[in-house]
Amino acid sequence: MASPADGLAAGPSDLQPIAPAEAGFAPDLEARLDKLVADKRVWKLHGVVVVRHGRMVLERYFEDEDNARGNPLGRVAFAADTLHDLRSVSKSMVGLLYGIALAQAKVPPPEVPLFSAFPEYAELATGGREKLTIHHVLTMTLGTDWDESSLPYSNPANSEIAMDLAPDRYRYILGRPVVREPGRRWTYCGGATALLGRIIAKGTGKPLHDFAREALLDPLGIGPTEWLSDDKGEPYAASGLRMTPRDLARVGIMMAGGGAAEGKQVVPAQWLARCTTPVVSVDELRRYGYQWYMVDIAYGEPLGWAVRNLERMWMALGEGGQRLFVLPGLQLVIAITAGNYGTDDQWIPPTRVLREVVLASLV
C-alpha cells in the first residue's frame, strides 16, 4: 500500500517541493498513480520520484519484499532514505564515470585499442579481438560470444553469471571468441561494463565506488550509497550500485542540466553528448550510446493528422524495473525502483507510470 511522500519539507540542500499544477501537470498527478496501484495495473513498485525543473513534483514509497542482488532483505517499508538496488542502472553510472576520468586524463579515449588498457592479457589479442576498441566496450558492440539475455540470471550458463564465477573475470570477458564484426551489432553485455569499471579503477588508482563518490556522487550532494562486490572485493560494476530513488533523480537533474549541478560542471558536456548520442540500434525503438539508451517518446493528444508531441528521452534501465528517465527538453526526470526481479513482464509497471501517470498528466 502506498504511503505519503516522506521528507518533502527537508532542509535547503534537499530537493524542494512544487505542486503538480505549478510544474505543468494536472493537479491529480498523485491520484492517477494511486488509481494505477489500486487497479493493480502496476505491481511491486518500491519508489517513484518525479522532478521537473529541479523541483520535486511527486515522491511516493511502498512496502514490499526486497533483496540486495539476490540477498534477501525481508519485507521493507521503503522511505526517502532507503537504499535500493539499481541493478543495470549501474552501467549508465559507470558510463558517466568514464567520461569524468577521461577528462582527468586517467583513462584512455574511446578510440584506442582495448588491449592497450589490459597489457597483462596481451596474449588474448588474437582471433579478431585485436580489433576491439574501448568504443566497442562503451557501446556494447564487441561482437564477442556473450549471452546474457536468453538465459535467466539463475542459470550459471548466463554469461554474466559465468563471468562472476570465473577465477579471473577479466580474462573470461577478454577471452570470449569474436563471432561477428565488432561495431556492427549491439549485444547486451555486463562484461563490457566490468571492463570499464576496471579501467577506471586502474587509471584513477581508486576502487570504483571511491572514485564514484569523489567524482560524481559527492558533487551532486548524494547521500549514502553502496557498491556491492564479490568475495574477492571486485565490484559488480554492471549491477552493484545501491542508492535511493531521490538520489538517482539527482543524477537525472544533472544530466538535464547539461552535466552541471550547483553551478559546477560535474560530467563534461561533450561526454554527456557522447553518452546520449545514438550509435547503434537495440531494437525497433531503442538506440544506444555510451552505456545509455535513447528513445523518442510521444505524449499528449494528437491533433487531427498531426503527430503528437515528440521528445527525446534518455534511459538507464535495470533488472526488476529500476529506471531513470530523463527528458531534457521538458526538464523532466523520473526515478523508479521496483521488485519485479526475474519476471517477463517487469517492464510494464515503470512504463505505465511513465506513460499513464507522468506524461499523461502534462498540460
Summary of the structure (lengths in Angstrom):
residues: 363
radius of gyration: 20.1
end to end distance: 28.0
largest distance: 62.4
contacts: 1210
relative contact order: 0.17
helix: 33%
strand: 23%
